[in-house]
Structure formats: C-alpha cells, structure tokens
Amino acid sequence: MKKYSYGLKKLKIIEQIAIVFFIAVVFPMSISGFIINNINQQSVRHQLRESAILVASMVSDEIDFIVKTNESTLGQIADTLEYLPTKASKQKFIKDFSRRYPNCEDIILAKDVKELENVTQKFNLDNKPVMSTQMRDGSFLVVIFGVDNWDSQLFKSLENDNRQIYIMDKNNRLLSSHNFTPDVFAETIKILPDDKIEDAPVLFGDEKNRPIVYLHRQNPDITIVVNTTENMAKKAILDNRVKIILAVLSTILSMMVLIGFYIYYLYINIRQLFKAVIALSKGNYQRQIRLLTTSFTPYEIVFLANEFNNMASEIHKSYLQLKRNNIELKKLNEFRSNLLDTVSHELRTPLTSIQGYTSRLMRQDIVIDEETKQKSLRIIKEQSERLKRLIEDLLTIPDIEGMRLRTVNTNVWLNDVLEQSKLLLRKNDGHDIIINLSDDFPQVYADKGRLEQVFVNLFENAVKYSYPDTPIIVDTAVQGDIAVIRVKNSCDKIPEKKLKTLFEKFVRLDDNMTRTTRGSGLGLFIVKGLVEAMEGSITLSSTDEGFCAEVRIKLAGEDE
C-alpha cells in the first residue's frame, strides 16, 4: 500500500494538551472575561447614573428640610419681634439670637422692599444664602446664612462622596458646592441646558462613563447639579475591570497548575510505557513498567501497564524456555557428534582387532602354532569385552537420564567389591592399587554388581590419567551411617571449570585433537548415575597433589 505524507508535524502528547488547553480553556476564558468586563462596565455606568440621580434627590430633600426649618425659625423670630415694644429691645434680641443661632451669619431689619432688594443683591454677590419674611409693620426680617454652615448642613451625609455637587440660582450663580473645581464647574455650566425640566432629575452630557444630573426646583428657584468626575468613573470601572482580570487569570492559573500536575504524572507514566516498549523491541524481555501511581494516574494506564508487564513476563518465560530448548538441542547435537566420535574411535578399534585376528585364524594357507592361536583368541576376547562394555555404557545412558535405572541393594562387604574391581580391571599399566580398609569395616547397603562397575570405572580413570609408576590409593572411612571411599591418584591439577564438567556425557580431560588415552568419556557420567541410583553421592576434587573421587554409600542397617 502506498503511504502518503502531508508534511504535518506529529505533535507530542504534552504539545497536544497545551494546544487543547489553549483552545478549550484560555481562549474561552479570555472571551468570557471580555464579555463579563463589558457587562460589568455597563452595570457600573448604570450604577453611577442611578447613584447620581439619588444624590441629586438627596440634596434636594436636604434643601427642603433646611428651608422649612429656617422658615420656621424665621417666623418665630418675627413673632417675637412683634411683641417687643422698642427698637432698642428688638436690636438687642436680634443680636443675642444671632450669636445663639449657628446657621445664621447676620439678621437685618429692612424698612421696605427696596432695602430688601439691596441687601439680598449684596449678599447674593458673595454667594451667601438669604431668607426674608415680611412683618406686620411692613418691614422685612432678613436672615443671612454663612456659606460654610450652609454647606455643612447640605452635604453632611455626602462627606465621603467624590462627586462634585453644585447648587445654583436661576442665573447659574453658585450658591453652594461640594468638591468644587473651577475648571470642571465651567465645563459643566457650558453643557447645562437652558430649558430645564422642573422637579425631576435629568441626565445630560455626552460622557457615557461620567453621568451628569441636574434637578431644577421652583421653590426655591435653584438648580442642583451632580457631576461624576472622570477619576471616580475610571476608578469604579478600572477597579472592577482589574478584579475581573485577576479572577480570570487566577482561574486560568489554577487550572494550569492542576492540569500541569496531571500532565506531569501522565507524561512520566507514558514515558515509562515508551521505554518499556522500546526495551521489549530490542529484546529486553525482563523490563517491567514501574508507574508513578497517584490519584492523578488514570486507571487505563495502570491497567495497560499491568497487562504489558504480564505480557512481558510471559514473553520472558517463553524466551527462557526457548533458550533452554536451544540448549537442549545444542546438547543433543553435541551428543550426536560425540556419539559419532565415540563410535568412530572406540568401536572401530576393537572391531578392527577382532576382524583382523579372526581373519588370521581362518587362513588355510599358513600354519598357526598353539601359542599364537591362544594369543589371538585372548585379544579377540579382550576386544569383545571392551566392545561389550562400551555398548552397555551407551545403553545405560537413557536409563540414567530418564531416572529409570534400577538397583538391587543388599548388604555387601566393601572389601569383596574393591578386590573384585581390581581383578576386573583390564590393565593397570604398572600402577599399584593400594586399598586401605580395616578388617572390621562394616557392610554397605548397595547393588554389588553396580558398585563393582563404579570402582572399575574409577580405577580405569585413575590409571589413565596418573603419572607413570605412581600408586592408586583407596582410603576408606566411616562417618555416622555413611561409608566414605576415596580413590586418589597423582596427576596435574585440573582447573575448577573443567572439573565441574567431568560428570557430563562424552567429556574427557583431553579433547579430540589431543587425546592420548582410550575412553568414551562416559565413565564418570555412568558412575554418578549408578551411585545416585544406590542413594549415594560422589564428588570430585583436584589439588596440586592429585585427583580424588569421593564416593559416599549408606552403611547396612540391622533390619536390612
């Protein structure tokens, strides 16, 4: 199948999660913050408008209350003056009352309307509030209020309010103010409409974030203007905007921290999966996934890791079994090769001797004397026995390997076994076999024929590999209920690595290229199988002094 490549970059998981996080979280949160900020700005604008209208109404109500209170006070003063008989007493009362009345700056008696107008005009030029009432004698009682006292009464409840509040007469002259600024006041007067709606708060101006409200009254004829300053509007909107931005950023940051922890644990565990898969692909079947397990670790990854570990374990077991099978096949191959080698070396020689001497005895053209005939027959017999022993050894191998070798154990005198083994030895090549056995040595529990076969093989090995003209020493001892027989010979020290392989099939001290002695390499393998079949044991050791084979056989019991 043809593969098509579109040049798209393959993103890592952490990169994909970052993109998804931006698209699914950061982008929507940013848009939501923008929308919330606009909604909040509209809400703040509405709140500023409503609060400006409310402040205008509050100031109007305060003016009504002050006017009514002062009118009541002014009427009381006028009534009191009506009952005073002399002008001097009236002046004294006015003077005393002016000191006691905190809102009053001065009290004047105007003789007529003209004098009243002059007084009113004079104090209005100084932006001081003036109230008057006509008395019975036609004169007018005029009260001049201090500007500071008037302002403190009007704006007492608005001390902490940052709005600018102006109270003006019908000619837009400033009567009282709160947070007065000349420049702002001049700009406000410019945009104040000439035709005013009476007795109702009205918004005017073009600034959306700076609502300006006027409230025009007929009694008294004044205009109240509430101006929301630019700093106040900005602060209100900006404070809420900052809070919204901080809230959005805090939410995104919190989500980033949580997702970061999740990505961290997820990425570490996925990396473990990657490493395990790579190790498995390179033949490391023992590699196991070790997850960093926390509450952030997904169940699916834990399940996948467990299944992977089980799969890797099964593969490792199969690999080990395959390896063992390969070793067995290799051993079988070596067995086949060694068997062929043994047949070619060990069977060919006796068969050749038997064939040669048999042909010699069968010749009719020569006369063979009796001595030569006996010698030939003896050689044929020896070679036949050698051939028989080799065949018996080969036939014994399957029984030993299949643990089917059976022995008939009885009480046996060890001296008889050792002496008979010496007699069965084909040749000793000049080596004396010295047996150190006490006369009262107890009987052993073993198969006599098999035990003789064991020591014949041990004696043959000792003779083959001993230094010339050195004795073969057989030492015996009793250790508890075990008879210990040690067969020693003098030879070169055998390396430990080679010593461990001598019980294997077809293993010889000299290899095929350097062999100088006869033998199939089955002797010690068969010896070990026979001894273990008789519930005994055999160990080999080698030192600078020589070689030792130690056989341990159970002693015969009374019931046996």
C-alpha positions as CSV (number, residue, x, y, z in Angstrom):
1,M,0.0,0.0,0.0
2,K,1.3,3.4,-0.9
3,K,1.8,5.8,2.0
4,Y,1.0,9.5,1.7
5,S,2.8,12.1,3.7
6,Y,1.3,15.6,4.0
7,G,4.2,17.1,5.9
8,L,2.2,17.6,9.1
9,K,4.3,17.6,12.3
10,K,3.5,14.8,14.7
11,L,2.9,16.5,18.0
12,K,3.8,15.1,21.3
13,I,1.2,14.5,24.0
14,I,2.3,17.5,26.1
15,E,2.1,19.7,23.0
16,Q,-1.3,18.4,22.1
17,I,-2.6,19.0,25.6
18,A,-1.1,22.5,25.6
19,I,-3.0,23.3,22.3
20,V,-6.2,21.8,23.6
21,F,-5.8,23.7,26.9
22,F,-5.4,27.0,24.9
23,I,-8.4,26.3,22.6
24,A,-10.7,24.8,25.3
25,V,-9.7,26.9,28.3
26,V,-7.6,30.0,27.7
27,F,-9.4,31.2,24.6
28,P,-13.0,30.7,26.1
29,M,-11.9,32.2,29.4
30,S,-10.4,35.2,27.8
31,I,-13.6,35.8,25.7
32,S,-15.7,35.2,28.8
33,G,-13.6,37.7,30.7
34,F,-14.0,40.3,27.9
35,I,-17.8,39.8,27.9
36,I,-18.0,39.9,31.7
37,N,-15.9,43.1,31.7
38,N,-18.3,44.8,29.2
39,I,-21.3,43.7,31.1
40,N,-19.7,45.0,34.3
41,Q,-18.8,48.3,32.6
42,Q,-22.5,48.7,31.6
43,S,-23.5,47.8,35.1
44,V,-21.1,50.3,36.6
45,R,-22.4,53.0,34.2
46,H,-26.0,52.3,35.2
47,Q,-24.9,52.3,38.9
48,L,-23.2,55.6,38.5
49,R,-26.2,57.1,36.8
50,E,-28.6,55.8,39.4
51,S,-26.4,57.0,42.2
52,A,-26.0,60.4,40.7
53,I,-29.8,60.7,40.4
54,L,-30.1,59.5,44.0
55,V,-27.6,62.1,45.2
56,A,-29.4,64.9,43.4
57,S,-32.7,63.9,45.1
58,M,-31.0,63.6,48.5
59,V,-29.6,67.2,48.1
60,S,-33.0,68.5,47.1
61,D,-34.6,66.8,50.1
62,E,-31.9,68.3,52.3
63,I,-32.6,71.8,50.9
64,D,-36.4,71.3,51.5
65,F,-35.7,70.3,55.1
66,I,-33.3,73.3,55.7
67,V,-35.6,75.8,54.1
68,K,-38.6,74.6,56.1
69,T,-36.5,74.6,59.3
70,N,-35.2,78.0,58.7
71,E,-38.6,79.4,57.7
72,S,-40.0,78.1,60.9
73,T,-37.1,79.7,62.8
74,L,-37.5,82.9,60.9
75,G,-41.3,83.0,61.7
76,Q,-40.5,82.5,65.4
77,I,-38.1,85.4,65.3
78,A,-40.6,87.7,63.5
79,D,-43.3,86.8,66.0
80,T,-41.0,87.6,68.9
81,L,-40.0,90.9,67.5
82,E,-43.8,91.9,67.1
83,Y,-44.2,91.9,70.9
84,L,-41.0,93.9,71.7
85,P,-42.0,97.5,72.4
86,T,-38.9,99.4,71.4
87,K,-36.5,99.4,68.6
88,A,-33.5,99.0,71.0
89,S,-35.0,95.9,72.5
90,K,-35.6,94.5,69.1
91,Q,-32.0,95.2,68.1
92,K,-30.8,93.6,71.3
93,F,-32.9,90.5,70.7
94,I,-31.6,90.2,67.1
95,K,-28.1,90.5,68.3
96,D,-28.4,87.9,71.0
97,F,-30.3,85.5,68.7
98,S,-27.6,85.8,66.0
99,R,-25.0,84.6,68.5
100,R,-27.1,81.6,69.6
101,Y,-28.3,80.6,66.1
102,P,-25.4,78.6,64.5
103,N,-26.6,78.8,60.9
104,C,-27.1,82.5,60.9
105,E,-24.3,84.9,60.0
106,D,-26.4,88.0,60.4
107,I,-30.0,89.2,60.9
108,I,-31.1,92.5,59.4
109,L,-34.4,94.5,59.6
110,A,-35.1,96.1,56.1
111,K,-37.5,99.0,56.2
112,D,-39.1,98.4,52.8
113,V,-38.9,96.4,49.6
114,K,-36.1,98.5,48.1
115,E,-33.8,98.0,51.1
116,L,-34.7,94.3,51.0
117,E,-33.6,94.0,47.4
118,N,-30.3,95.9,48.1
119,V,-29.5,93.6,51.0
120,T,-30.4,90.5,49.0
121,Q,-28.4,91.6,46.0
122,K,-25.4,92.5,48.1
123,F,-25.2,89.1,49.9
124,N,-26.0,87.1,46.8
125,L,-23.0,88.6,45.1
126,D,-21.0,87.0,47.9
127,N,-22.8,83.6,47.3
128,K,-24.4,83.7,50.7
129,P,-27.9,82.4,51.1
130,V,-30.5,84.9,52.1
131,M,-34.1,84.3,53.6
132,S,-36.6,87.0,54.4
133,T,-40.2,87.4,55.8
134,Q,-42.5,90.4,55.9
135,M,-43.5,91.7,59.3
136,R,-46.9,93.3,60.3
137,D,-45.5,96.8,60.2
138,G,-44.3,96.4,56.6
139,S,-40.7,95.9,57.3
140,F,-38.8,92.8,56.3
141,L,-36.8,90.4,58.6
142,V,-33.7,89.3,56.6
143,V,-31.5,86.3,57.7
144,I,-28.1,85.9,56.0
145,F,-26.7,82.4,56.3
146,G,-23.0,81.6,56.4
147,V,-21.8,79.6,53.4
148,D,-19.8,77.1,55.5
149,N,-22.7,76.4,57.7
150,W,-25.0,76.0,54.8
151,D,-22.6,73.6,53.0
152,S,-22.0,71.5,56.2
153,Q,-25.8,71.1,56.6
154,L,-26.4,70.2,52.9
155,F,-23.5,67.8,52.4
156,K,-23.1,66.3,55.8
157,S,-24.2,62.8,54.6
158,L,-22.0,63.1,51.5
159,E,-18.7,63.8,53.1
160,N,-17.1,60.7,51.6
161,D,-18.7,61.0,48.2
162,N,-16.2,62.1,45.5
163,R,-18.8,63.6,43.2
164,Q,-18.9,67.3,42.5
165,I,-22.2,68.9,43.6
166,Y,-23.3,72.5,42.7
167,I,-26.3,74.4,43.9
168,M,-27.0,77.4,41.6
169,D,-29.7,80.1,41.4
170,K,-31.7,81.0,38.4
171,N,-28.8,82.9,36.9
172,N,-26.5,79.9,37.3
173,R,-24.6,81.7,40.1
174,L,-23.1,79.2,42.5
175,L,-24.7,79.2,45.9
176,S,-23.1,76.2,47.4
177,S,-20.8,73.3,46.3
178,H,-19.2,70.1,47.3
179,N,-15.7,69.1,46.0
180,F,-15.7,72.3,43.9
181,T,-13.2,72.6,41.0
182,P,-13.4,75.8,38.9
183,D,-12.4,74.2,35.5
184,V,-14.9,71.3,35.8
185,F,-17.6,73.7,37.0
186,A,-17.1,75.9,34.0
187,E,-17.3,73.0,31.6
188,T,-20.4,71.8,33.3
189,I,-22.1,75.2,33.0
190,K,-21.4,75.2,29.3
191,I,-23.3,71.9,28.6
192,L,-26.1,72.6,31.1
193,P,-29.3,73.1,29.0
194,D,-31.1,76.4,29.2
195,D,-34.6,74.9,29.2
196,K,-34.7,72.7,32.2
197,I,-37.3,70.2,33.3
198,E,-38.6,71.0,36.7
199,D,-38.7,68.9,39.9
200,A,-37.2,65.8,38.3
201,P,-33.6,64.5,38.0
202,V,-32.4,64.7,34.4
203,L,-29.2,63.2,32.8
204,F,-27.3,65.5,30.4
205,G,-23.9,65.5,28.6
206,D,-22.3,63.0,26.2
207,E,-19.9,61.2,28.5
208,K,-21.1,57.6,29.0
209,N,-18.8,56.8,31.9
210,R,-19.4,60.3,33.5
211,P,-23.1,60.8,34.2
212,I,-24.1,64.4,35.0
213,V,-27.5,65.0,36.6
214,Y,-29.4,68.3,37.2
215,L,-32.5,68.8,39.2
216,H,-34.3,72.2,38.8
217,R,-36.6,73.5,41.5
218,Q,-39.1,76.4,41.5
219,N,-39.3,76.8,45.2
220,P,-36.7,77.9,45.9
221,D,-35.6,78.7,42.3
222,I,-32.4,76.7,42.3
223,T,-30.7,74.1,40.2
224,I,-28.8,71.2,41.7
225,V,-26.1,69.6,39.5
226,V,-24.3,66.3,40.4
227,N,-21.2,65.8,38.3
228,T,-19.5,62.3,38.3
229,T,-15.8,63.1,38.0
230,E,-13.6,61.3,35.4
231,N,-11.3,59.9,38.2
232,M,-14.3,58.5,40.0
233,A,-15.7,56.8,36.9
234,K,-12.3,55.4,35.9
235,K,-11.7,54.1,39.4
236,A,-15.0,52.4,39.6
237,I,-14.7,50.8,36.2
238,L,-11.0,50.1,36.5
239,D,-11.3,48.5,39.9
240,N,-13.9,46.1,38.7
241,R,-12.0,45.5,35.5
242,V,-8.9,44.6,37.5
243,K,-10.9,42.3,39.7
244,I,-12.4,40.6,36.7
245,I,-9.0,40.2,35.0
246,L,-7.4,38.9,38.3
247,A,-10.3,36.5,38.7
248,V,-9.9,35.2,35.2
249,L,-6.1,34.9,35.5
250,S,-6.4,33.2,38.9
251,T,-8.8,30.7,37.4
252,I,-6.6,30.0,34.4
253,L,-3.5,29.8,36.6
254,S,-5.3,27.3,39.0
255,M,-6.4,25.2,36.0
256,M,-2.9,25.3,34.6
257,V,-1.5,24.1,38.0
258,L,-4.0,21.3,38.2
259,I,-3.6,20.3,34.5
260,G,0.2,20.7,34.9
261,F,0.2,18.2,37.7
262,Y,-2.0,15.9,35.7
263,I,0.2,16.3,32.6
264,Y,3.3,15.7,34.7
265,Y,2.2,12.4,36.1
266,L,0.6,11.4,32.8
267,Y,3.7,12.2,30.8
268,I,6.1,10.4,33.2
269,N,3.9,7.2,33.1
270,I,3.5,7.4,29.3
271,R,7.3,7.8,29.0
272,Q,7.6,4.6,31.1
273,L,5.4,2.9,28.6
274,F,7.5,4.1,25.7
275,K,10.7,3.0,27.3
276,A,9.3,-0.4,28.1
277,V,8.0,-0.9,24.5
278,I,11.4,0.2,23.1
279,A,13.2,-2.2,25.5
280,L,10.9,-5.0,24.6
281,S,11.5,-4.3,20.9
282,K,15.3,-4.6,21.5
283,G,15.0,-7.9,23.2
284,N,14.9,-6.9,26.9
285,Y,12.1,-9.1,28.0
286,Q,12.7,-8.6,31.7
287,R,11.8,-4.9,31.5
288,Q,8.8,-4.0,33.7
289,I,6.8,-0.8,33.7
290,R,7.1,1.0,37.1
291,L,4.4,3.6,37.2
292,L,4.3,6.7,39.4
293,T,1.0,5.8,40.9
294,T,-1.0,8.7,42.5
295,S,-4.6,9.8,42.4
296,F,-3.8,11.6,39.1
297,T,-2.8,8.3,37.4
298,P,-5.6,7.2,35.1
299,Y,-7.0,3.7,35.6
300,E,-6.5,2.9,31.9
301,I,-2.7,3.5,32.1
302,V,-2.5,1.3,35.3
303,F,-4.4,-1.4,33.5
304,L,-2.3,-1.1,30.4
305,A,0.9,-1.2,32.4
306,N,-0.2,-4.4,34.3
307,E,-1.2,-6.1,31.1
308,F,2.1,-5.1,29.5
309,N,4.0,-6.5,32.5
310,N,2.1,-9.7,32.3
311,M,2.7,-10.0,28.6
312,A,6.4,-9.2,29.1
313,S,6.6,-11.9,31.8
314,E,5.0,-14.4,29.5
315,I,7.4,-13.5,26.7
316,H,10.3,-13.7,29.0
317,K,9.2,-17.2,30.2
318,S,8.8,-18.3,26.6
319,Y,12.2,-16.8,25.8
320,L,13.8,-18.7,28.6
321,Q,12.0,-21.9,27.6
322,L,13.1,-21.4,24.0
323,K,16.7,-20.8,25.3
324,R,16.5,-24.0,27.4
325,N,15.2,-25.8,24.4
326,N,18.0,-24.4,22.3
327,I,20.5,-25.5,24.9
328,E,18.9,-29.0,24.9
329,L,19.1,-29.1,21.1
330,K,22.7,-28.0,21.3
331,K,23.4,-30.7,23.8
332,L,21.6,-33.3,21.6
333,N,23.7,-32.1,18.7
334,E,26.8,-32.4,20.8
335,F,25.6,-35.8,22.0
336,R,25.1,-36.9,18.4
337,S,28.6,-35.6,17.4
338,N,30.2,-37.2,20.5
339,L,28.4,-40.4,19.9
340,L,29.6,-40.5,16.3
341,D,33.1,-39.6,17.5
342,T,33.0,-42.4,20.2
343,V,31.7,-44.9,17.7
344,S,34.4,-43.9,15.2
345,H,37.2,-44.1,17.9
346,E,36.0,-46.7,20.4
347,L,34.1,-49.1,18.2
348,R,36.3,-49.1,15.2
349,T,39.4,-50.2,17.1
350,P,38.1,-53.4,18.8
351,L,36.1,-54.3,15.6
352,T,39.3,-53.9,13.6
353,S,41.2,-56.1,16.0
354,I,38.5,-58.7,16.1
355,Q,38.2,-58.7,12.3
356,G,42.0,-58.9,11.8
357,Y,42.7,-61.7,14.3
358,T,39.6,-63.7,13.2
359,S,40.8,-63.5,9.5
360,R,44.2,-64.6,10.6
361,L,42.9,-67.6,12.4
362,M,40.7,-68.6,9.5
363,R,43.5,-68.6,6.9
364,Q,44.3,-72.1,5.5
365,D,47.5,-71.2,3.7
366,I,49.6,-70.9,6.8
367,V,50.2,-73.0,9.9
368,I,49.5,-71.2,13.2
369,D,51.1,-72.6,16.3
370,E,49.2,-73.0,19.5
371,E,50.7,-70.1,21.3
372,T,49.9,-67.7,18.5
373,K,46.4,-69.1,18.3
374,Q,45.9,-68.6,22.1
375,K,47.2,-65.1,21.9
376,S,44.9,-64.2,19.0
377,L,41.9,-65.7,20.8
378,R,42.8,-63.7,24.0
379,I,43.0,-60.5,22.1
380,I,39.7,-61.2,20.4
381,K,38.1,-61.9,23.8
382,E,39.5,-58.7,25.3
383,Q,38.3,-56.6,22.4
384,S,34.9,-58.2,22.5
385,E,34.7,-57.4,26.3
386,R,35.8,-53.9,25.5
387,L,33.1,-53.6,22.8
388,K,30.5,-55.1,25.2
389,R,31.4,-52.6,28.0
390,L,31.0,-49.7,25.6
391,I,27.7,-50.9,24.3
392,E,26.5,-51.4,27.9
393,D,27.6,-47.9,28.8
394,L,25.7,-46.5,25.8
395,L,22.6,-48.5,26.8
396,T,22.8,-47.3,30.4
397,I,22.7,-43.6,29.4
398,P,18.9,-43.5,28.6
399,D,18.1,-45.2,31.9
400,I,20.2,-42.7,33.9
401,E,18.8,-39.7,32.1
402,G,15.2,-40.9,32.4
403,M,15.8,-41.8,36.1
404,R,14.8,-45.4,35.2
405,L,17.9,-47.1,36.5
406,R,17.0,-49.8,39.0
407,T,19.4,-51.4,41.5
408,V,19.0,-54.4,43.8
409,N,20.6,-53.3,47.1
410,T,21.8,-55.8,49.6
411,N,24.3,-56.0,52.4
412,V,27.7,-56.0,50.7
413,W,31.3,-56.4,52.1
414,L,33.2,-53.5,50.7
415,N,36.5,-55.5,50.7
416,D,35.0,-58.0,48.3
417,V,33.8,-55.3,46.0
418,L,37.1,-53.5,45.8
419,E,39.1,-56.7,45.3
420,Q,36.8,-57.9,42.5
421,S,37.1,-54.5,40.9
422,K,40.9,-54.8,40.8
423,L,40.5,-58.2,39.1
424,L,38.0,-56.8,36.5
425,L,40.4,-54.0,35.6
426,R,41.8,-54.9,32.2
427,K,45.3,-53.5,32.8
428,N,46.9,-51.3,35.4
429,D,49.8,-50.1,33.2
430,G,52.3,-50.5,36.1
431,H,50.2,-48.7,38.7
432,D,49.7,-50.5,42.1
433,I,46.2,-50.2,43.6
434,I,46.6,-49.9,47.4
435,I,43.4,-50.4,49.3
436,N,43.4,-49.1,52.9
437,L,40.5,-51.0,54.5
438,S,40.2,-52.2,58.1
439,D,39.2,-55.8,58.8
440,D,36.2,-54.7,60.9
441,F,34.9,-52.3,58.3
442,P,31.0,-52.7,58.3
443,Q,29.0,-53.8,55.3
444,V,27.4,-51.3,53.0
445,Y,23.9,-51.3,51.5
446,A,24.3,-51.4,47.7
447,D,24.0,-53.3,44.5
448,K,27.2,-55.4,44.4
449,G,27.4,-55.6,40.6
450,R,26.7,-51.9,40.1
451,L,29.1,-50.9,42.9
452,E,31.9,-53.1,41.2
453,Q,31.1,-51.2,37.9
454,V,31.5,-47.9,39.8
455,F,35.0,-48.8,41.1
456,V,36.2,-50.4,37.9
457,N,35.5,-47.1,36.1
458,L,37.1,-45.1,38.8
459,F,40.2,-47.3,38.8
460,E,40.4,-47.1,35.0
461,N,40.2,-43.3,35.1
462,A,42.9,-43.2,37.8
463,V,45.2,-45.5,35.8
464,K,44.7,-43.5,32.5
465,Y,45.5,-40.0,33.9
466,S,48.1,-40.8,36.7
467,Y,51.8,-40.0,36.5
468,P,53.8,-43.1,35.4
469,D,54.6,-45.7,38.1
470,T,52.6,-43.9,40.8
471,P,50.2,-45.9,43.0
472,I,46.4,-45.6,43.1
473,I,45.4,-45.1,46.8
474,V,41.9,-46.2,48.0
475,D,41.1,-44.8,51.5
476,T,38.0,-45.7,53.5
477,A,36.3,-44.2,56.5
478,V,33.0,-44.3,58.4
479,Q,31.1,-41.1,59.1
480,G,28.0,-41.8,61.0
481,D,25.9,-44.2,58.9
482,I,27.9,-43.4,55.8
483,A,30.8,-45.2,54.3
484,V,33.3,-42.9,52.6
485,I,35.6,-44.3,49.9
486,R,38.2,-42.0,48.3
487,V,40.1,-43.1,45.1
488,K,43.2,-40.9,44.7
489,N,45.8,-40.7,42.0
490,S,48.8,-38.4,41.3
491,C,48.3,-36.0,38.3
492,D,48.3,-32.4,37.2
493,K,45.8,-30.1,38.9
494,I,42.5,-30.0,37.0
495,P,41.0,-26.4,36.5
496,E,37.9,-25.8,38.5
497,K,35.9,-25.0,35.4
498,K,36.9,-28.3,33.8
499,L,36.3,-30.2,37.0
500,K,32.6,-29.2,37.1
501,T,32.0,-30.7,33.6
502,L,33.6,-34.2,34.2
503,F,30.2,-35.7,35.2
504,E,28.7,-34.8,31.8
505,K,28.4,-37.1,28.8
506,F,31.4,-37.5,26.5
507,V,33.6,-35.1,28.5
508,R,37.3,-36.0,28.6
509,L,40.3,-34.3,30.1
510,D,42.0,-34.5,26.6
511,D,39.9,-33.3,23.7
512,N,39.6,-35.0,20.3
513,M,42.7,-33.3,18.9
514,T,45.0,-34.1,21.8
515,R,43.6,-37.4,23.2
516,T,46.3,-39.8,24.2
517,T,44.2,-42.3,26.1
518,R,41.3,-44.5,25.2
519,G,37.9,-43.9,26.5
520,S,34.4,-42.9,25.6
521,G,34.0,-40.0,28.1
522,L,31.0,-41.8,29.7
523,G,32.8,-43.3,32.7
524,L,32.1,-40.6,35.3
525,F,28.7,-39.9,34.0
526,I,27.7,-43.5,34.5
527,V,29.4,-43.7,37.9
528,K,27.4,-40.7,39.1
529,G,24.2,-42.2,37.8
530,L,24.9,-45.6,39.4
531,V,25.9,-44.1,42.8
532,E,22.8,-41.9,42.9
533,A,20.6,-44.8,42.0
534,M,22.0,-46.6,45.1
535,E,21.1,-43.5,47.2
536,G,24.7,-42.4,47.5
537,S,26.7,-39.4,46.3
538,I,30.1,-38.7,44.6
539,T,32.2,-35.6,44.5
540,L,35.4,-34.8,42.6
541,S,38.3,-32.6,43.8
542,S,41.7,-31.7,42.5
543,T,44.8,-30.2,44.1
544,D,48.4,-29.8,43.3
545,E,49.0,-33.3,44.8
546,G,46.5,-35.0,42.5
547,F,42.9,-36.0,41.9
548,C,40.3,-37.5,44.3
549,A,36.9,-39.1,43.7
550,E,34.9,-39.5,46.9
551,V,32.1,-42.0,47.0
552,R,29.6,-41.9,49.9
553,I,27.4,-45.1,50.4
554,K,25.0,-45.9,53.2
555,L,26.1,-48.5,55.7
556,A,23.9,-51.6,56.0
557,G,21.4,-51.5,58.9
558,E,20.3,-54.3,61.1
559,D,16.9,-54.6,59.5
560,E,18.5,-54.6,56.1
